[in-house]
């Protein structure tokens, strides 16, 4: 592990544009990085930035596990950062010595998924829950029961995500099973709940959600806070639920895959994205909460105009489960979709 002086850090920051020259390949959540910032970074550095999209943490993990991913930056959620660190899939970028680290809110510095502060810089955080279309369903949205034990007007009009991670977490919150439980009896309760819900589910998919829920094709969809906000502001009559049992928390971070071809460029991009000016642009575009400092004058979203981003119920962050617990999650999902 390297430790450098503040003067050396400044020198690296000033050298950022030169270090960033060349091609930078990013693998990020779909539509998660402001195109304006990609263009701005390219103009300032002379580099070429390519962005590919993934729709689940599982996809990102599989890509890195296969080796030679070709990516210089990936943006997994907190529990998958932990898995990637433990499996030796990430470069030690001395994140705690980067200019970006100084911009990070103290509560997100050296968290449990990166206790040494070597591997990751936070990008965005938020919650996973469910969204309803108010043209289809006018009832209360204060409990997960609306989604998992739906009333008549939502039966056959529900859609879920295509992967188990946050869906199982939501089910666990509803029935009081702890995340990462390795108790087969408890996980059988989760499976039973999801099986009972299944006749009301028209699709298990993570694609085209905004059109599906925004148009009223479905009345309720497992989804995320900021995505709901963006779709609502675009004119859809939708509402993000605040279930009393709590929401599933997530935090996505910038990481650099092991063997990345452009580590210097990756670090320069992470520092660039984490400045107050650029982080504010990113926040206003992405509509998810920012773990780095924002310009309070230019930040677009507040509790008044974006209640989705300011939960009034408990938030429980997904964890990196042990092998036995993860196998049970996989079994629940496999059995459900049979």
RODO-2510 file (C-alpha; in nm, 4 decimals, decimal comma):
residues 338
     n   res          X          Y          Z
     1     x     0,0000     0,0000     0,0000
     2     x     0,1400     0,3393    -0,0989
     3     x     0,1099     0,6613     0,0977
     4     x     0,1811     0,9913    -0,0760
     5     x     0,1994     1,3496     0,0384
     6     x    -0,0665     1,6130    -0,0245
     7     x     0,1733     1,7803    -0,2644
     8     x     0,2056     1,4619    -0,4628
     9     x    -0,1732     1,4261    -0,4695
    10     x    -0,2035     1,7776    -0,6120
    11     x     0,0535     1,6952    -0,8757
    12     x    -0,1422     1,3877    -0,9768
    13     x    -0,4645     1,5863    -1,0016
    14     x    -0,2997     1,8493    -1,2175
    15     x    -0,1557     1,5736    -1,4348
    16     x    -0,4983     1,4098    -1,4674
    17     x    -0,5782     1,5157    -1,8255
    18     x    -0,2456     1,3886    -1,9533
    19     x    -0,2799     1,0647    -1,7591
    20     x    -0,6301     1,0150    -1,8972
    21     x    -0,5338     1,0259    -2,2639
    22     x    -0,6213     0,7201    -2,4664
    23     x    -0,9317     0,5033    -2,4510
    24     x    -1,1349     0,4516    -2,1345
    25     x    -1,3839     0,1651    -2,1269
    26     x    -1,6604     0,1824    -1,8662
    27     x    -1,9124    -0,0836    -1,7642
    28     x    -2,1924     0,0876    -1,5712
    29     x    -2,5580     0,0612    -1,4822
    30     x    -2,7725     0,1527    -1,7833
    31     x    -2,8145     0,5308    -1,8277
    32     x    -2,6278     0,5984    -1,5044
    33     x    -2,3594     0,8431    -1,6163
    34     x    -2,4530     1,1858    -1,7500
    35     x    -2,3693     1,2055    -2,1237
    36     x    -2,2789     1,5697    -2,0655
    37     x    -1,9976     1,4608    -1,8351
    38     x    -1,8676     1,2000    -2,0778
    39     x    -1,8434     1,4687    -2,3459
    40     x    -1,6852     1,7149    -2,1030
    41     x    -1,4206     1,4638    -1,9918
    42     x    -1,3344     1,3767    -2,3508
    43     x    -1,3008     1,7456    -2,4395
    44     x    -1,0783     1,8204    -2,1391
    45     x    -0,8518     1,5169    -2,1734
    46     x    -0,8527     1,4239    -2,5413
    47     x    -0,9465     1,0705    -2,4418
    48     x    -1,2170     0,8505    -2,5922
    49     x    -1,4741     0,7106    -2,3478
    50     x    -1,6807     0,4037    -2,4292
    51     x    -1,9698     0,3100    -2,1989
    52     x    -2,1382    -0,0304    -2,1972
    53     x    -2,4402    -0,1025    -1,9783
    54     x    -2,5385    -0,3787    -1,7390
    55     x    -2,8734    -0,4315    -1,5674
    56     x    -2,7708    -0,6396    -1,2675
    57     x    -2,4798    -0,6781    -1,0288
    58     x    -2,4699    -1,0438    -1,1211
    59     x    -2,3909    -0,9513    -1,4818
    60     x    -2,1057    -0,7253    -1,3719
    61     x    -1,9620    -0,9918    -1,1419
    62     x    -1,9791    -1,2599    -1,4100
    63     x    -1,7978    -1,0336    -1,6544
    64     x    -1,5098    -0,9774    -1,4105
    65     x    -1,4940    -1,3410    -1,3028
    66     x    -1,4470    -1,4425    -1,6662
    67     x    -1,1265    -1,2340    -1,6772
    68     x    -0,9953    -0,9964    -1,9436
    69     x    -1,3146    -0,7934    -1,9320
    70     x    -1,1623    -0,5093    -2,1308
    71     x    -1,3081    -0,2536    -1,8897
    72     x    -1,1225     0,0124    -1,6940
    73     x    -1,4123     0,1097    -1,4637
    74     x    -1,7120    -0,0853    -1,3331
    75     x    -1,9834     0,0468    -1,0972
    76     x    -2,1153    -0,2398    -0,8777
    77     x    -2,3243    -0,2066    -0,5628
    78     x    -2,1730    -0,2302    -0,2154
    79     x    -2,2128    -0,6031    -0,1460
    80     x    -2,0749    -0,6906    -0,4885
    81     x    -1,7755    -0,4627    -0,4303
    82     x    -1,7059    -0,6783    -0,1235
    83     x    -1,7326    -0,9972    -0,3274
    84     x    -1,5014    -0,8560    -0,5950
    85     x    -1,2447    -0,7473    -0,3373
    86     x    -1,2519    -1,0877    -0,1667
    87     x    -1,2113    -1,2688    -0,5001
    88     x    -0,9159    -1,0536    -0,6046
    89     x    -1,1001    -0,9078    -0,9031
    90     x    -1,0119    -0,5416    -0,8428
    91     x    -0,7069    -0,3205    -0,8696
    92     x    -0,5790    -0,1564    -0,5517
    93     x    -0,6015     0,2062    -0,6625
    94     x    -0,5193     0,3586    -0,3208
    95     x    -0,8609     0,5207    -0,3339
    96     x    -0,8079     0,6861     0,0046
    97     x    -0,5234     0,8912    -0,1468
    98     x    -0,7262     1,0156    -0,4444
    99     x    -0,8686     1,3659    -0,4717
   100     x    -1,2140     1,2065    -0,5024
   101     x    -1,1882     1,0533    -0,1553
   102     x    -1,1747     1,3977     0,0043
   103     x    -1,5102     1,4727    -0,1574
   104     x    -1,6806     1,1669    -0,0059
   105     x    -1,9131     1,2161     0,2915
   106     x    -1,7396     1,0748     0,5995
   107     x    -2,0111     0,8155     0,6597
   108     x    -1,9215     0,6503     0,3284
   109     x    -1,5436     0,6483     0,3802
   110     x    -1,3856     0,3046     0,4352
   111     x    -1,7216     0,1231     0,4704
   112     x    -1,7572    -0,2462     0,5487
   113     x    -1,7314    -0,3433     0,1833
   114     x    -1,3946    -0,1651     0,1449
   115     x    -1,2581    -0,1191     0,4966
   116     x    -0,9068    -0,0328     0,3796
   117     x    -1,0308     0,2344     0,1408
   118     x    -0,8097     0,0937    -0,1323
   119     x    -1,0520    -0,0170    -0,4017
   120     x    -1,3584     0,2048    -0,4443
   121     x    -1,4998     0,5568    -0,4598
   122     x    -1,8783     0,5957    -0,4121
   123     x    -2,0838     0,7102    -0,7096
   124     x    -2,4489     0,7123    -0,5981
   125     x    -2,6788     0,5625    -0,3380
   126     x    -3,0479     0,5027    -0,2983
   127     x    -3,3159     0,2442    -0,2377
   128     x    -3,4991    -0,0392    -0,4080
   129     x    -3,8684    -0,0835    -0,3491
   130     x    -4,1748    -0,0709    -0,5679
   131     x    -4,3588     0,1834    -0,7778
   132     x    -4,7298     0,1977    -0,8563
   133     x    -4,9148     0,3545    -1,1458
   134     x    -5,1864     0,5721    -0,9956
   135     x    -5,4105     0,5352    -1,3009
   136     x    -5,4245     0,1624    -1,2274
   137     x    -5,4103     0,1513    -0,8489
   138     x    -5,5343     0,4192    -0,6110
   139     x    -5,4892     0,2394    -0,2778
   140     x    -5,2267     0,2854    -0,0035
   141     x    -4,8581     0,2132    -0,0627
   142     x    -4,7373     0,1949     0,2963
   143     x    -4,6516    -0,1766     0,3063
   144     x    -4,4803    -0,4442     0,0980
   145     x    -4,8136    -0,6285     0,1253
   146     x    -4,9333    -0,4232    -0,1737
   147     x    -4,6698    -0,5945    -0,3890
   148     x    -4,6364    -0,9393    -0,2326
   149     x    -5,0006    -0,9936    -0,1294
   150     x    -5,1661    -0,7718    -0,3901
   151     x    -5,5237    -0,6467    -0,3789
   152     x    -5,7622    -0,7441    -0,6578
   153     x    -5,6840    -0,4426    -0,8792
   154     x    -5,3145    -0,5413    -0,8971
   155     x    -5,3499    -0,9138    -0,9541
   156     x    -5,2062    -0,9958    -1,2917
   157     x    -5,0645    -0,6440    -1,3160
   158     x    -4,7346    -0,6750    -1,1271
   159     x    -4,3804    -0,6952    -1,2664
   160     x    -4,0631    -0,7850    -1,0780
   161     x    -3,6911    -0,7611    -1,1547
   162     x    -3,5183    -1,0410    -1,3446
   163     x    -3,2713    -1,1246    -1,0685
   164     x    -3,3111    -1,2215    -0,7016
   165     x    -3,0855    -0,9790    -0,5169
   166     x    -3,3151    -0,6937    -0,4168
   167     x    -3,6411    -0,8820    -0,4740
   168     x    -3,5502    -1,1410    -0,2119
   169     x    -3,4385    -0,8556     0,0137
   170     x    -3,7770    -0,6894    -0,0179
   171     x    -3,9527    -1,0148     0,0642
   172     x    -3,7275    -1,0625     0,3659
   173     x    -3,8090    -0,7155     0,4943
   174     x    -4,1808    -0,7847     0,4604
   175     x    -4,1859    -1,1101     0,6564
   176     x    -3,9061    -1,0276     0,9002
   177     x    -3,6335    -1,2605     0,7743
   178     x    -3,2818    -1,1145     0,8161
   179     x    -3,0708    -1,0502     0,5075
   180     x    -2,8244    -1,3309     0,4343
   181     x    -3,0126    -1,5848     0,6443
   182     x    -2,8707    -1,9371     0,6172
   183     x    -3,1774    -2,0822     0,7893
   184     x    -3,3537    -2,3096     0,5399
   185     x    -3,6841    -2,2731     0,7215
   186     x    -3,6725    -1,8942     0,7000
   187     x    -3,5825    -1,8997     0,3326
   188     x    -3,8655    -2,1465     0,2688
   189     x    -4,0988    -1,8732     0,3982
   190     x    -3,9500    -1,6335     0,1427
   191     x    -4,0032    -1,8856    -0,1354
   192     x    -4,3599    -1,9523    -0,0252
   193     x    -4,4351    -1,5783    -0,0309
   194     x    -4,2923    -1,5351    -0,3802
   195     x    -4,4713    -1,8442    -0,5087
   196     x    -4,8022    -1,7154    -0,3743
   197     x    -4,7381    -1,3834    -0,5486
   198     x    -4,6347    -1,5411    -0,8807
   199     x    -4,9858    -1,5730    -1,0356
   200     x    -5,0148    -1,1938    -1,0070
   201     x    -4,6785    -1,1357    -1,1822
   202     x    -4,6834    -1,0816    -1,5577
   203     x    -4,3065    -1,0498    -1,6011
   204     x    -3,9738    -1,0941    -1,4259
   205     x    -3,7685    -0,8396    -1,6170
   206     x    -3,5226    -0,5555    -1,5637
   207     x    -3,5629    -0,4056    -1,9110
   208     x    -3,7906    -0,1246    -2,0291
   209     x    -3,9324    -0,0706    -1,6801
   210     x    -4,0061     0,3000    -1,7252
   211     x    -4,2351     0,2333    -2,0212
   212     x    -4,4048    -0,0633    -1,8582
   213     x    -4,4959     0,1139    -1,5346
   214     x    -4,5246     0,4624    -1,6817
   215     x    -4,7783     0,3590    -1,9446
   216     x    -4,9905     0,1594    -1,7018
   217     x    -4,9142    -0,1697    -1,8740
   218     x    -4,8595    -0,2883    -1,5166
   219     x    -4,9914    -0,1351    -1,1982
   220     x    -4,6904    -0,2079    -0,9772
   221     x    -4,3233    -0,2767    -1,0521
   222     x    -4,0251    -0,3553    -0,8314
   223     x    -3,7984    -0,0594    -0,9016
   224     x    -3,5608     0,2073    -0,7733
   225     x    -3,6105     0,5495    -0,6204
   226     x    -3,4331     0,7741    -0,8707
   227     x    -3,5648     0,5892    -1,1744
   228     x    -3,9151     0,6436    -1,0417
   229     x    -3,8379     1,0121    -0,9887
   230     x    -3,7114     1,0622    -1,3428
   231     x    -4,0121     0,8860    -1,4945
   232     x    -4,2562     1,0806    -1,2756
   233     x    -4,0948     1,4110    -1,3732
   234     x    -4,1329     1,3066    -1,7369
   235     x    -4,5085     1,3022    -1,6826
   236     x    -4,6006     0,9516    -1,5677
   237     x    -4,8665     0,9265    -1,2962
   238     x    -4,6623     0,7032    -1,0670
   239     x    -4,5640     0,6934    -0,7005
   240     x    -4,2745     0,5316    -0,5167
   241     x    -4,3923     0,3371    -0,2129
   242     x    -4,2635     0,3943     0,1394
   243     x    -4,3365     0,0553     0,3013
   244     x    -4,3366     0,0629     0,6803
   245     x    -4,1232    -0,2543     0,6838
   246     x    -3,8386    -0,0640     0,5178
   247     x    -3,6613    -0,0295     0,1834
   248     x    -3,3599    -0,2142     0,0427
   249     x    -3,0548     0,0144     0,0395
   250     x    -2,7772     0,0209    -0,2190
   251     x    -2,4634     0,2227    -0,2917
   252     x    -2,2821     0,1986    -0,6242
   253     x    -1,9100     0,2695    -0,6497
   254     x    -1,6417     0,3206    -0,9081
   255     x    -1,3940     0,0303    -0,9083
   256     x    -1,1128    -0,0698    -1,1440
   257     x    -1,1032    -0,4340    -1,2611
   258     x    -0,7837    -0,6317    -1,2123
   259     x    -0,5617    -0,6005    -1,5160
   260     x    -0,7368    -0,2898    -1,6525
   261     x    -0,5441    -0,1362    -1,9409
   262     x    -0,5953     0,2271    -1,8404
   263     x    -0,5736     0,2547    -1,4620
   264     x    -0,4408     0,6116    -1,4759
   265     x    -0,7286     0,7183    -1,6996
   266     x    -0,9774     0,5429    -1,4745
   267     x    -0,8512     0,7284    -1,1678
   268     x    -0,8553     1,0587    -1,3552
   269     x    -1,2189     0,9980    -1,4559
   270     x    -1,3187     0,9087    -1,0988
   271     x    -1,1569     1,2269    -0,9674
   272     x    -1,3270     1,4250    -1,2442
   273     x    -1,6715     1,2820    -1,1601
   274     x    -1,6246     1,3578    -0,7901
   275     x    -1,5612     1,7312    -0,8071
   276     x    -1,8419     1,9425    -0,6610
   277     x    -1,9357     2,0860    -1,0007
   278     x    -1,9432     1,7555    -1,1851
   279     x    -2,1008     1,5569    -0,9017
   280     x    -2,3836     1,8123    -0,9028
   281     x    -2,4329     1,7697    -1,2778
   282     x    -2,4361     1,3925    -1,2250
   283     x    -2,6886     1,4197    -0,9392
   284     x    -2,9203     1,6392    -1,1425
   285     x    -2,9055     1,3926    -1,4325
   286     x    -2,9111     1,0568    -1,2553
   287     x    -3,1628     1,1528    -0,9856
   288     x    -3,0068     0,9290    -0,7221
   289     x    -2,8510     1,0566    -0,4001
   290     x    -2,4872     1,1591    -0,4088
   291     x    -2,2282     1,0409    -0,1550
   292     x    -1,9925     1,3241    -0,2522
   293     x    -2,0187     1,6992    -0,1960
   294     x    -2,2677     1,8896    -0,4113
   295     x    -2,3186     2,2550    -0,4944
   296     x    -2,6145     2,3356    -0,2655
   297     x    -2,7292     2,6147    -0,4975
   298     x    -2,7304     2,4066    -0,8157
   299     x    -2,8437     2,0712    -0,6735
   300     x    -3,1839     2,0121    -0,8286
   301     x    -3,3589     1,7723    -0,5937
   302     x    -3,5023     1,8390    -0,2467
   303     x    -3,7428     1,6551    -0,0129
   304     x    -4,0199     1,8765    -0,1499
   305     x    -3,9762     1,7993    -0,5200
   306     x    -3,8122     1,4565    -0,4944
   307     x    -3,9602     1,2616    -0,1997
   308     x    -3,8356     0,9399    -0,3601
   309     x    -3,4785     1,0319    -0,2630
   310     x    -3,5563     1,1124     0,0986
   311     x    -3,7090     0,7978     0,2553
   312     x    -3,9288     0,8288     0,5601
   313     x    -3,8982     0,4594     0,6472
   314     x    -3,6025     0,2415     0,7542
   315     x    -3,3407     0,1564     0,4905
   316     x    -3,1548    -0,1750     0,5204
   317     x    -2,8517    -0,2140     0,2937
   318     x    -2,7939    -0,5374     0,1048
   319     x    -2,5040    -0,7421     0,2386
   320     x    -2,2423    -0,9750     0,0939
   321     x    -2,3818    -1,3117     0,1970
   322     x    -2,1753    -1,6156     0,2890
   323     x    -2,1763    -1,9165     0,0538
   324     x    -2,4540    -2,1032     0,2353
   325     x    -2,6829    -1,8012     0,2506
   326     x    -2,6148    -1,7095    -0,1120
   327     x    -2,6870    -2,0651    -0,2223
   328     x    -3,0238    -2,0414    -0,0495
   329     x    -3,1045    -1,7150    -0,2310
   330     x    -3,0119    -1,8795    -0,5612
   331     x    -3,2242    -2,1829    -0,4782
   332     x    -3,5241    -1,9668    -0,3882
   333     x    -3,5006    -1,7886    -0,7222
   334     x    -3,4412    -2,1036    -0,9257
   335     x    -3,7345    -2,2821    -0,7623
   336     x    -3,9569    -1,9770    -0,8088
   337     x    -3,8964    -1,9511    -1,1830
   338     x    -3,9302    -2,3229    -1,2578
***
